[in-house]
């Protein structure tokens, strides 16, 4: 079966299915407490998100800008957990 214990359907790069695949692989690595594999899957997840964003005429920079705006809102007390 390779690195993963769970059966994970393959997705297509640039499609949401690939983001889901990489997330499920990360989840499996987390359940195994396999830190190196988690790092690999986090990198793959970012790559799949980047490919999906690019297909939608967005970029990782756009996502990071939104992430920073959300973080700032929490830090300023405008949003709470």
N, CA, C and O atoms as CSV, one atom per row, in Angstrom:
chain,resi,resn,atom,element,x,y,z
A,1,UNK,N,N,0.827,-1.196,0.000
A,1,UNK,CA,C,0.000,0.000,0.000
A,1,UNK,C,C,0.870,1.259,0.000
A,1,UNK,O,O,0.371,2.339,-0.316
A,2,UNK,N,N,2.124,1.151,0.337
A,2,UNK,CA,C,2.986,2.327,0.325
A,2,UNK,C,C,2.969,3.046,1.656
A,2,UNK,O,O,2.906,2.415,2.711
A,3,UNK,N,N,3.025,4.357,1.607
A,3,UNK,CA,C,3.102,5.179,2.808
A,3,UNK,C,C,1.804,5.213,3.604
A,3,UNK,O,O,1.829,5.342,4.828
A,4,UNK,N,N,0.689,5.101,2.929
A,4,UNK,CA,C,-0.603,5.344,3.563
A,4,UNK,C,C,-1.308,4.062,3.958
A,4,UNK,O,O,-1.229,3.049,3.264
A,5,UNK,N,N,-2.000,4.126,5.090
A,5,UNK,CA,C,-2.788,2.989,5.585
A,5,UNK,C,C,-4.199,3.025,4.997
A,5,UNK,O,O,-4.793,1.983,4.722
A,6,UNK,N,N,-4.732,4.248,4.808
A,6,UNK,CA,C,-6.077,4.402,4.261
A,6,UNK,C,C,-6.052,4.293,2.734
A,6,UNK,O,O,-5.043,4.591,2.096
A,7,UNK,N,N,-7.165,3.867,2.169
A,7,UNK,CA,C,-7.327,3.872,0.717
A,7,UNK,C,C,-7.828,5.264,0.347
A,7,UNK,O,O,-8.875,5.706,0.819
A,8,UNK,N,N,-7.067,5.946,-0.501
A,8,UNK,CA,C,-7.355,7.344,-0.846
A,8,UNK,C,C,-7.520,7.455,-2.349
A,8,UNK,O,O,-6.603,7.130,-3.104
A,9,UNK,N,N,-8.701,7.919,-2.794
A,9,UNK,CA,C,-8.909,8.061,-4.237
A,9,UNK,C,C,-8.002,9.141,-4.830
A,9,UNK,O,O,-7.750,10.173,-4.208
A,10,UNK,N,N,-7.529,8.883,-6.024
A,10,UNK,CA,C,-6.659,9.835,-6.714
A,10,UNK,C,C,-7.476,10.976,-7.301
A,10,UNK,O,O,-8.565,10.770,-7.837
A,11,UNK,N,N,-6.932,12.176,-7.191
A,11,UNK,CA,C,-7.565,13.344,-7.782
A,11,UNK,C,C,-6.820,13.788,-9.025
A,11,UNK,O,O,-5.834,13.176,-9.434
A,12,UNK,N,N,-7.309,14.855,-9.609
A,12,UNK,CA,C,-6.700,15.416,-10.818
A,12,UNK,C,C,-6.156,16.796,-10.486
A,12,UNK,O,O,-6.881,17.646,-9.969
A,13,UNK,N,N,-4.865,17.023,-10.787
A,13,UNK,CA,C,-4.231,18.304,-10.500
A,13,UNK,C,C,-4.993,19.438,-11.178
A,13,UNK,O,O,-5.338,19.355,-12.356
A,14,UNK,N,N,-5.248,20.494,-10.418
A,14,UNK,CA,C,-5.998,21.636,-10.923
A,14,UNK,C,C,-7.486,21.519,-10.625
A,14,UNK,O,O,-8.256,22.437,-10.909
A,15,UNK,N,N,-7.889,20.390,-10.055
A,15,UNK,CA,C,-9.281,20.159,-9.687
A,15,UNK,C,C,-9.383,20.047,-8.165
A,15,UNK,O,O,-8.395,19.766,-7.486
A,16,UNK,N,N,-10.588,20.269,-7.639
A,16,UNK,CA,C,-10.784,20.154,-6.191
A,16,UNK,C,C,-10.466,18.745,-5.706
A,16,UNK,O,O,-10.043,18.560,-4.564
A,17,UNK,N,N,-10.668,17.755,-6.566
A,17,UNK,CA,C,-10.410,16.363,-6.180
A,17,UNK,C,C,-8.966,16.146,-5.739
A,17,UNK,O,O,-8.707,15.297,-4.887
A,18,UNK,N,N,-8.016,16.901,-6.305
A,18,UNK,CA,C,-6.608,16.749,-5.919
A,18,UNK,C,C,-6.365,17.365,-4.541
A,18,UNK,O,O,-5.586,16.831,-3.751
A,19,UNK,N,N,-7.025,18.481,-4.253
A,19,UNK,CA,C,-6.931,19.086,-2.920
A,19,UNK,C,C,-7.449,18.087,-1.886
A,19,UNK,O,O,-6.839,17.888,-0.835
A,20,UNK,N,N,-8.584,17.465,-2.203
A,20,UNK,CA,C,-9.166,16.481,-1.293
A,20,UNK,C,C,-8.234,15.288,-1.104
A,20,UNK,O,O,-8.047,14.819,0.018
A,21,UNK,N,N,-7.653,14.800,-2.186
A,21,UNK,CA,C,-6.706,13.681,-2.089
A,21,UNK,C,C,-5.551,14.025,-1.161
A,21,UNK,O,O,-5.208,13.248,-0.270
A,22,UNK,N,N,-4.952,15.197,-1.374
A,22,UNK,CA,C,-3.796,15.578,-0.562
A,22,UNK,C,C,-4.184,15.790,0.901
A,22,UNK,O,O,-3.413,15.464,1.804
A,23,UNK,N,N,-5.382,16.336,1.135
A,23,UNK,CA,C,-5.858,16.498,2.513
A,23,UNK,C,C,-6.021,15.133,3.188
A,23,UNK,O,O,-5.606,14.948,4.332
A,24,UNK,N,N,-6.628,14.180,2.472
A,24,UNK,CA,C,-6.826,12.849,3.043
A,24,UNK,C,C,-5.493,12.149,3.293
A,24,UNK,O,O,-5.358,11.404,4.264
A,25,UNK,N,N,-4.513,12.382,2.431
A,25,UNK,CA,C,-3.177,11.822,2.659
A,25,UNK,C,C,-2.536,12.463,3.883
A,25,UNK,O,O,-1.882,11.777,4.669
A,26,UNK,N,N,-2.714,13.760,4.054
A,26,UNK,CA,C,-2.202,14.438,5.250
A,26,UNK,C,C,-2.886,13.894,6.502
A,26,UNK,O,O,-2.232,13.656,7.518
A,27,UNK,N,N,-4.186,13.701,6.429
A,27,UNK,CA,C,-4.945,13.158,7.562
A,27,UNK,C,C,-4.426,11.771,7.932
A,27,UNK,O,O,-4.265,11.461,9.112
A,28,UNK,N,N,-4.165,10.941,6.930
A,28,UNK,CA,C,-3.639,9.604,7.168
A,28,UNK,C,C,-2.246,9.676,7.807
A,28,UNK,O,O,-1.953,8.932,8.744
A,29,UNK,N,N,-1.398,10.561,7.305
A,29,UNK,CA,C,-0.057,10.725,7.875
A,29,UNK,C,C,-0.148,11.200,9.330
A,29,UNK,O,O,0.637,10.771,10.175
A,30,UNK,N,N,-1.100,12.077,9.616
A,30,UNK,CA,C,-1.316,12.577,10.977
A,30,UNK,C,C,-1.744,11.431,11.892
A,30,UNK,O,O,-1.245,11.310,13.011
A,31,UNK,N,N,-2.662,10.597,11.424
A,31,UNK,CA,C,-3.116,9.451,12.225
A,31,UNK,C,C,-1.963,8.501,12.528
A,31,UNK,O,O,-1.939,7.859,13.579
A,32,UNK,N,N,-1.010,8.415,11.607
A,32,UNK,CA,C,0.161,7.559,11.803
A,32,UNK,C,C,1.233,8.243,12.654
A,32,UNK,O,O,2.211,7.611,13.055
A,33,UNK,N,N,1.044,9.542,12.926
A,33,UNK,CA,C,2.045,10.351,13.641
A,33,UNK,C,C,3.399,10.287,12.932
A,33,UNK,O,O,4.446,10.174,13.570
A,34,UNK,N,N,3.356,10.361,11.608
A,34,UNK,CA,C,4.548,10.275,10.759
A,34,UNK,C,C,4.893,11.700,10.310
A,34,UNK,O,O,4.380,12.193,9.306
A,35,UNK,N,N,5.772,12.346,11.077
A,35,UNK,CA,C,6.036,13.773,10.873
A,35,UNK,C,C,6.641,14.095,9.515
A,35,UNK,O,O,6.277,15.099,8.904
A,36,UNK,N,N,7.548,13.274,9.037
A,36,UNK,CA,C,8.159,13.534,7.729
A,36,UNK,C,C,7.115,13.407,6.631
A,36,UNK,O,O,7.079,14.215,5.703
A,37,UNK,N,N,6.270,12.395,6.736
A,37,UNK,CA,C,5.202,12.217,5.747
A,37,UNK,C,C,4.201,13.370,5.830
A,37,UNK,O,O,3.692,13.818,4.803
A,38,UNK,N,N,3.913,13.855,7.047
A,38,UNK,CA,C,3.015,15.008,7.186
A,38,UNK,C,C,3.595,16.213,6.461
A,38,UNK,O,O,2.867,16.927,5.772
A,39,UNK,N,N,4.895,16.451,6.606
A,39,UNK,CA,C,5.544,17.571,5.925
A,39,UNK,C,C,5.413,17.429,4.412
A,39,UNK,O,O,5.105,18.398,3.717
A,40,UNK,N,N,5.643,16.236,3.912
A,40,UNK,CA,C,5.515,15.978,2.477
A,40,UNK,C,C,4.088,16.244,2.003
A,40,UNK,O,O,3.876,16.876,0.968
A,41,UNK,N,N,3.111,15.757,2.771
A,41,UNK,CA,C,1.716,15.929,2.376
A,41,UNK,C,C,1.260,17.383,2.501
A,41,UNK,O,O,0.431,17.838,1.713
A,42,UNK,N,N,1.792,18.116,3.480
A,42,UNK,CA,C,1.463,19.547,3.565
A,42,UNK,C,C,1.985,20.277,2.325
A,42,UNK,O,O,1.304,21.143,1.774
A,43,UNK,N,N,3.192,19.922,1.893
A,43,UNK,CA,C,3.745,20.534,0.682
A,43,UNK,C,C,2.895,20.182,-0.538
A,43,UNK,O,O,2.625,21.036,-1.382
A,44,UNK,N,N,2.475,18.917,-0.623
A,44,UNK,CA,C,1.622,18.494,-1.735
A,44,UNK,C,C,0.269,19.197,-1.688
A,44,UNK,O,O,-0.288,19.551,-2.727
A,45,UNK,N,N,-0.256,19.397,-0.485
A,45,UNK,CA,C,-1.538,20.087,-0.334
A,45,UNK,C,C,-1.423,21.530,-0.826
A,45,UNK,O,O,-2.298,22.018,-1.541
A,46,UNK,N,N,-0.350,22.204,-0.444
A,46,UNK,CA,C,-0.137,23.578,-0.921
A,46,UNK,C,C,-0.032,23.595,-2.445
A,46,UNK,O,O,-0.592,24.473,-3.100
A,47,UNK,N,N,0.682,22.629,-3.001
A,47,UNK,CA,C,0.805,22.556,-4.462
A,47,UNK,C,C,-0.532,22.341,-5.143
A,47,UNK,O,O,-0.800,22.935,-6.187
A,48,UNK,N,N,-1.377,21.493,-4.558
A,48,UNK,CA,C,-2.688,21.248,-5.163
A,48,UNK,C,C,-3.590,22.473,-5.040
A,48,UNK,O,O,-4.379,22.756,-5.942
A,49,UNK,N,N,-3.478,23.199,-3.929
A,49,UNK,CA,C,-4.245,24.443,-3.757
A,49,UNK,C,C,-3.755,25.489,-4.745
A,49,UNK,O,O,-4.553,26.223,-5.328
A,50,UNK,N,N,-2.444,25.557,-4.932
A,50,UNK,CA,C,-1.886,26.507,-5.894
A,50,UNK,C,C,-2.397,26.219,-7.307
A,50,UNK,O,O,-2.774,27.141,-8.031
A,51,UNK,N,N,-2.410,24.956,-7.695
A,51,UNK,CA,C,-2.875,24.590,-9.039
A,51,UNK,C,C,-4.359,24.939,-9.218
A,51,UNK,O,O,-4.757,25.433,-10.273
A,52,UNK,N,N,-5.172,24.683,-8.192
A,52,UNK,CA,C,-6.593,25.022,-8.264
A,52,UNK,C,C,-6.779,26.532,-8.332
A,52,UNK,O,O,-7.584,27.024,-9.123
A,53,UNK,N,N,-6.041,27.268,-7.508
A,53,UNK,CA,C,-6.133,28.732,-7.518
A,53,UNK,C,C,-5.738,29.287,-8.876
A,53,UNK,O,O,-6.416,30.166,-9.409
A,54,UNK,N,N,-4.644,28.779,-9.441
A,54,UNK,CA,C,-4.202,29.254,-10.761
A,54,UNK,C,C,-5.264,29.023,-11.824
A,54,UNK,O,O,-5.469,29.864,-12.698
A,55,UNK,N,N,-5.937,27.883,-11.748
A,55,UNK,CA,C,-7.000,27.581,-12.710
A,55,UNK,C,C,-8.147,28.586,-12.589
A,55,UNK,O,O,-8.870,28.838,-13.552
A,56,UNK,N,N,-8.302,29.152,-11.392
A,56,UNK,CA,C,-9.371,30.120,-11.129
A,56,UNK,C,C,-8.862,31.563,-11.218
A,56,UNK,O,O,-9.491,32.491,-10.710
A,57,UNK,N,N,-7.698,31.731,-11.881
A,57,UNK,CA,C,-7.075,33.045,-12.052
A,57,UNK,C,C,-6.756,33.728,-10.725
A,57,UNK,O,O,-6.915,34.940,-10.579
A,58,UNK,N,N,-6.305,32.930,-9.765
A,58,UNK,CA,C,-5.842,33.425,-8.470
A,58,UNK,C,C,-4.448,32.848,-8.242
A,58,UNK,O,O,-3.965,32.027,-9.022
A,59,UNK,N,N,-3.816,33.288,-7.169
A,59,UNK,CA,C,-2.475,32.801,-6.870
A,59,UNK,C,C,-2.338,32.529,-5.374
A,59,UNK,O,O,-3.202,32.891,-4.576
A,60,UNK,N,N,-1.232,31.881,-5.018
A,60,UNK,CA,C,-0.942,31.700,-3.596
A,60,UNK,C,C,-0.797,33.049,-2.904
A,60,UNK,O,O,-1.163,33.187,-1.737
A,61,UNK,N,N,-0.268,34.041,-3.607
A,61,UNK,CA,C,-0.161,35.387,-3.027
A,61,UNK,C,C,-1.531,35.938,-2.658
A,61,UNK,O,O,-1.679,36.584,-1.621
A,62,UNK,N,N,-2.536,35.689,-3.497
A,62,UNK,CA,C,-3.903,36.124,-3.191
A,62,UNK,C,C,-4.413,35.424,-1.928
A,62,UNK,O,O,-5.038,36.048,-1.070
A,63,UNK,N,N,-4.138,34.126,-1.830
A,63,UNK,CA,C,-4.582,33.360,-0.667
A,63,UNK,C,C,-3.887,33.861,0.588
A,63,UNK,O,O,-4.522,34.012,1.632
A,64,UNK,N,N,-2.595,34.117,0.496
A,64,UNK,CA,C,-1.841,34.609,1.654
A,64,UNK,C,C,-2.323,35.996,2.063
A,64,UNK,O,O,-2.395,36.300,3.253
A,65,UNK,N,N,-2.651,36.832,1.096
A,65,UNK,CA,C,-3.190,38.153,1.410
A,65,UNK,C,C,-4.493,38.017,2.209
A,65,UNK,O,O,-4.696,38.736,3.187
A,66,UNK,N,N,-5.368,37.105,1.798
A,66,UNK,CA,C,-6.621,36.885,2.519
A,66,UNK,C,C,-6.353,36.318,3.899
A,66,UNK,O,O,-6.998,36.711,4.870
A,67,UNK,N,N,-5.401,35.391,3.994
A,67,UNK,CA,C,-5.019,34.814,5.286
A,67,UNK,C,C,-4.547,35.894,6.229
A,67,UNK,O,O,-4.915,35.906,7.404
A,68,UNK,N,N,-3.726,36.808,5.716
A,68,UNK,CA,C,-3.214,37.905,6.545
A,68,UNK,C,C,-4.326,38.843,6.993
A,68,UNK,O,O,-4.315,39.324,8.126
A,69,UNK,N,N,-5.277,39.103,6.121
A,69,UNK,CA,C,-6.420,39.951,6.489
A,69,UNK,C,C,-7.233,39.307,7.607
A,69,UNK,O,O,-7.650,39.981,8.550
A,70,UNK,N,N,-7.454,38.009,7.498
A,70,UNK,CA,C,-8.198,37.290,8.538
A,70,UNK,C,C,-7.430,37.314,9.855
A,70,UNK,O,O,-8.014,37.556,10.911
A,71,UNK,N,N,-6.134,37.065,9.796
A,71,UNK,CA,C,-5.295,37.082,11.000
A,71,UNK,C,C,-5.356,38.449,11.662
A,71,UNK,O,O,-5.499,38.554,12.880
A,72,UNK,N,N,-5.250,39.486,10.858
A,72,UNK,CA,C,-5.303,40.860,11.375
A,72,UNK,C,C,-6.647,41.131,12.062
A,72,UNK,O,O,-6.688,41.769,13.114
A,73,UNK,N,N,-7.728,40.655,11.479
A,73,UNK,CA,C,-9.050,40.839,12.080
A,73,UNK,C,C,-9.130,40.181,13.456
A,73,UNK,O,O,-9.696,40.748,14.389
A,74,UNK,N,N,-8.562,38.988,13.575
A,74,UNK,CA,C,-8.549,38.310,14.875
A,74,UNK,C,C,-7.679,39.072,15.871
A,74,UNK,O,O,-8.057,39.248,17.030
A,75,UNK,N,N,-6.516,39.520,15.416
A,75,UNK,CA,C,-5.602,40.248,16.305
A,75,UNK,C,C,-6.207,41.568,16.794
A,75,UNK,O,O,-5.942,42.001,17.915
A,76,UNK,N,N,-7.012,42.193,15.953
A,76,UNK,CA,C,-7.649,43.461,16.320
A,76,UNK,C,C,-8.939,43.244,17.122
A,76,UNK,O,O,-9.569,44.207,17.558
A,77,UNK,N,N,-9.322,42.004,17.312
A,77,UNK,CA,C,-10.524,41.697,18.063
A,77,UNK,C,C,-11.804,41.830,17.261
A,77,UNK,O,O,-12.898,41.768,17.823
A,78,UNK,N,N,-11.683,42.014,15.950
A,78,UNK,CA,C,-12.865,42.137,15.103
A,78,UNK,C,C,-13.519,40.783,14.847
A,78,UNK,O,O,-14.700,40.703,14.510
A,79,UNK,N,N,-12.733,39.724,15.013
A,79,UNK,CA,C,-13.244,38.352,14.902
A,79,UNK,C,C,-12.748,37.578,16.107
A,79,UNK,O,O,-11.673,37.862,16.636
A,80,UNK,N,N,-13.516,36.618,16.535
A,80,UNK,CA,C,-13.115,35.779,17.657
A,80,UNK,C,C,-13.279,34.316,17.291
A,80,UNK,O,O,-14.017,33.962,16.372
A,81,UNK,N,N,-12.574,33.478,18.029
A,81,UNK,CA,C,-12.676,32.024,17.787
A,81,UNK,C,C,-14.013,31.492,18.227
A,81,UNK,O,O,-14.273,30.295,18.100
